[in-house]
Amino acid sequence: MFKGRSICVVTPSFDPGGAERVAVNLANYYLDEGMKVKLVAFKETGPYRSQVSGGVEIIDLGLSSSRWGFFKLHRTLKDQKPDLLLSVLRKTNTLAGLTSYFVDIPTMIFCEATTLDAMNNRSYLSRFLDVNLMRLTYRQADRVITGSNDTRDHLMEYRIVEQNKIAVLGNPVLPRNINKLFSETVPHPWLSDRSFRTILSVGRLHRLKNHRMLIAAFAEVKERVDNARLVILGEGREKLSLMEFARSKKVEDFIDFPGFQDNPYPFYHNADVFVLTSNWEGFGNVLVEAMACRVPVISTNCPGGPGEILDGGRYGSLVEMDDVAGLRDVIIHVLTYPDQQKLEEARNRAMEYTIENIAPRYIEGLLPW
């Protein structure tokens, strides 16, 4: 269906993030399907760079800021003349949308990576400017893909895009070789030693991920489950603050921050429970990854994808945001009474979000290919 067509996938970088992961997964998939793939990066930095297939041509715009990216992106798209442009994040979407007023792009798809909850924390003027920029640029897209119904509803509430242009698909998360990936040896002593009960969290160390809630709950879990340990994968500006918070709770010796991992799947596979404590999410890739590795999952019932992925609690446990005591109790319950049948059902649910299942749906039906 896609063979011989050219596509430009636009990403801000190769830094750890759900949208960046989606960009790499889609580029690799469309290459395998016979498309001519150009991966256009605002800057060619970040650990996901090594995961790009060799046949994908990377075009580095060399931007330190997207503010001045219009001219470079315009020149690139004018030179490349792609059949299709696919942009994966709000700041790349708006820039691509502006560019499309001045260069012909036959088909354009935007991925809206998260809900618009962050808008509520901005001044009226900032919110007014951002919303109107999105209205101006998103109208240029032939399709806007969201990872959750909440994100779709926000786009409609702010009158950014009409409902008939929106497709709620979820993210293409799981690679073809997932079984090989999670079977590799886990490089962490707590996870390789079954005498420990290890809680895992994966995600950038940012305030919206609310790791403080997890650390506070873990401190109370540790009082009842002496062999409990907490591993938090990821990098970010909050790392030192979180380490200090762990010291204030007197659990610093039982929490480890190993940083970003090229292959997190062995960590999932060997953990006793996975926890996500975000204040909002666009989708929640890490929940799908954990479920695919048959680890019990707990998530805050935050705006975005987690409640939908877990089907209201059918495939994992949901707790209210900032409910430290509730999270503590659910962690202890899951550690004490693992539900094997639920783990298998969750695994089957996760397999709905393989790259092979989701990636074709981004494009199909847009052109008579």
N, C-alpha and C positions, 0 to 999 in steps of 0.2 A: 504493500500500500504506500510506503514512504520512499521506496528505492529511487535514487537519482535526484531527489529533491534536496535543496539546500536550506539549512536552518542556522540562524544565529541565536545562541542561548546567552543571555546577558546576565551577569552576576557581579555584585560589588567586589568580591575577592574570593579567596579560597580559605578564609578564616572559618573556624568552627561555628556552625550555625545551621538551623534547619533549612533555610532558603538556599544557602551555599551547597549543602548536601544534595538538595533536590536538583540544583543546576548540574552538578557533576553526574548524578544518577541518570538524568534525562539525556545529557550529552552522550554518555557512554551507550545508553540504550538505542538512541536514534542512529548512532554510528553502526551498531550491530545490525540494525534493520536496513542498512544500505543508504542512509542519507549522508550528504556532505555536511559535516558539522563544524561550525566555528563557535568556540566558546569565548565570548567577549567579556573580559574582566576589567573593571575600573582599575584594579591593581592586582598584579600576579603574585600575591603573597598568601601564605597560609598553608596548613598541613594537608588540606584536601587536594592541593595541587598534584601530589604524588599519586592520587587515585584516578586521575584523568587518563583515559585510554590513549595509547600512542597515536591512533589515527585521528584524534580530535585536534584540530588546529586551534591553538590558543592565541588570541589577539589581546595584547596588554595595552590598555589605553594610558597607563602610567599616571593615573590621577591620584593626587594626595587628598583631593576633595572633589565630590561630585559637582560642586558649584560651577566649575569651568569645564564640565565634561560635554556640554552640548556640541561644541564644534568638533571635538575628536570623535564622538559617537556618530555625528552627522557624516563626517568624512568616511568613517569606516563602513557605515551602512550604504553609503552611496557607491563606494568601491566594491563592496561584496555583493550587493544586489540579491539578498536572500529571498527565497520563496516565502519564508516564514521567520518571524522574530518571536522569541519566547523570553520574557523577562520575569525574574523570580522574586523581586523584592520591591517595596514601595518606592524607594529612591531611584532604583533603576527603571521602574515603571514610568514614573513621572518624566524622567529624562528621555526615555524612548518615546513616550507619547508626544512630548514637545518636538522631538526630532521628526516624527512622522508627519508633521504639518509641512515639512520642507523636503522630504525625500520619500519616494514611493515605496511602501512596504505592502505587498499584496495581502498578507495575513499577519495579524499581530495578536499575541496572547499574553495576558498579564497574570501572574500568580500573586494574590494578596495573602501574604504570609501570616498575618496575625489580625486580631481584632483591633478596633480603634479605641480601646479603653484608654490608651495613653493620651489621647486627645483631651480627656477630661482634666488632666493635670497641667494643661497649658493655658496661657492667657487667652482672652477672647480674640485678640488680634491675631495671635499665632494660629489659633484654631481656625479662624476665618480664612487666613491665607492658605493654610494647608488643605483645608477642605475644598476651596475653590480651585487650587492647583490640581488636586485630584480629579475634580469634575471636568476641568479643561482637558486633561490628558487621558483619563480613563475612557472617555467617550470615543477615543480613537481605536480602542481595542475591539477586536472581533469577539473575543471571549475573555472573561475574567474568572479565574479558577480560585476557589477558596477551599481551605481545609476543614471548615466547619460551618454549620448553619448560623452560628453566632456572628462570624465574620461576614457572611452573606447579608445577614439582617442589618449589620452596621453600615455596610455599603449602601443598602437601600434606605436606611433611616436618614443618612446624611445626603441622600439623593446624588450619590457619586456615579452610580451606574444602574441601569434598568435590570429588572429581574431576569428578563429573557436573555441577557448576555452572561449571566452568572451560572457557573457549574460548580456544585459542591462535590469534590472528588476525593478529598484526603490526599496524602502525600505518597509518592512512590518511594517507599522506605527500604524494603528488604531486597538485598542483592541476590543474584542467582546462587552464589556460593556461600549462603549463610550457614549451612551445616558445617562446612569446612572451617569457617571463621570461628564459630563458637566452640569447636572441638580443639582449638589450639590451647596450649598450656597457659594458665592465667599467671601473669607475672606479679603476684602479690601474696605475701605470706598469710594474711588473714583469710583470703578467699581459697587458698589451697589447703588450709588446715580446717578440717571439719569439726574441730573442737570449738571453733568460734561460730557465733551466729551473726552473720554479717549483713548489714543494711547497706544498700547501694543507692546512690543518686548520681545522675549524669546530666550535665548542662553547664552552660557558661555561668561564671560566678558573678551574677548581676542581681540587683535588688529585686527585679520583677520575679526572679526564681525563688525568692523568699527562703533561702537556706537557713536563715536564723530560726524559722519555725521548726525546721527539721532538727537542727542542733538542740534546740530547747526540748523538743519531744524526746530526742535520743538521750539527753541527760536524765530524764525521768525513766526511760526504758532501762538504762544502765543500772538504776537503783534496784530493779527487780530481776533483770536478766544479766548476771554478772559477766557472762562471756560474750555479751553483745559488743559489736564493733561497727563503725560507720566509715564508709569509703565514699568520697565525693570526687568524681572525675570532672575535670573542666578547668579552664583558665578564666581570669577576669579580674576586674579592678577591685572586687570585693574580697579577694582572697585574704589579705592581711587582716581586714576587719573581722572576717569570719573566724580566723584562727584566734584572734583576741577574744571574740565572743565565746569560743569553745573553752578558752582558759578561764573566763569568768564563770563558766558553768562547771569548771573542774573536770572536764572530760577531754582535755587536749591530747592525753596519751592514748585515747581510744578512738580518735578520729584521724583519718589520713586524707591528704589532698594530693594524689599522684599526678595531677595535671591532665592535659589532653592525651588521649590514647588513640593511635591510628586504628586499632582494632579493639573496640570496647566489648565485643560479644563474649569473650571468655569471662569477663567480669560479671556480665549479666548471668551467664550460665552457671556460675559458681556462687552467686549470691543467694541468700535466704529470703530476701524480700527487696523489692525495688520501690523507691518513694520519689514522687514528684510533688513539689510544694509551691508551684507557680501561682502568681496572682492573676495571670491570664496567659493563654497560649493561642497560637494560630491553629496548630494541629496537635502536636505532641509526639514527634517521631520516637522519642526515647521510650514511651509507653509501648509502642508497637514492637520496638527492638527487644524490650524486656519480655513481653508476652510471647514472642517468637522463641525465646530461649527457655520458656517454661518456668519463669520465676514469678511468684505472686507480686502483683502490683497494687500500690496505693497511690491515690492522687487527690489533690484538692479539687473540689467541685468548682473550678474556676471558669470564667468565660472562655470560650474557644472549644478546642477539640476533645479534651480528656473525657468529659461526660458522655460524648457521643461515641468515642472509641470504646469506652467501657460499658456502653449501653445502660447508663444509669446505675451501674454497680453489678451488672450481670457477669462481667469478665474481670472484675477487680473491685477494690474497695474505694469509695469516695468519702472524703471528710470535708468539712467546711473550712474555708480559708481562715487562718490564724487560730484554729481550734487545736491548741497544743495538746490538751488533755485527750481530746478525741483521737488525734493522731497517735499519741502514746498507746492508748488502749487498743487501737486497730493493729498497730505493729506487734504488740505483745500477743494478741489473738492469732495473728497470721503465723508468727513464729511458733506458737504452741500447737495450733490446729491447722496445718496445711491441708488444702483441699485439692487432691490430685485431679479429680474430675473437672474442677473449675480451671485448673491449669491447662488441661487438654483443650477445653472449650476456648480458652483465651488464646492458645496457640493457633487454633483454626481461625479465630477472628483476626489475628495478626496477619495471617497469610493472605487476607483480602488486600493487603497493602504492599504486595510485591511490586517491583518495578514492572514486571511483565503484565500485571493486571491493570495498573493505573496509567502508565506512560502512554499507551495507545489512545486512551480516552481524552487526553489533553488535546489531541489534534483531530481525531476522526470526525468527519462530517463537515469540516470547515471549507474544504476545497474538493472539487471533483477529480481527485487524484486516481 
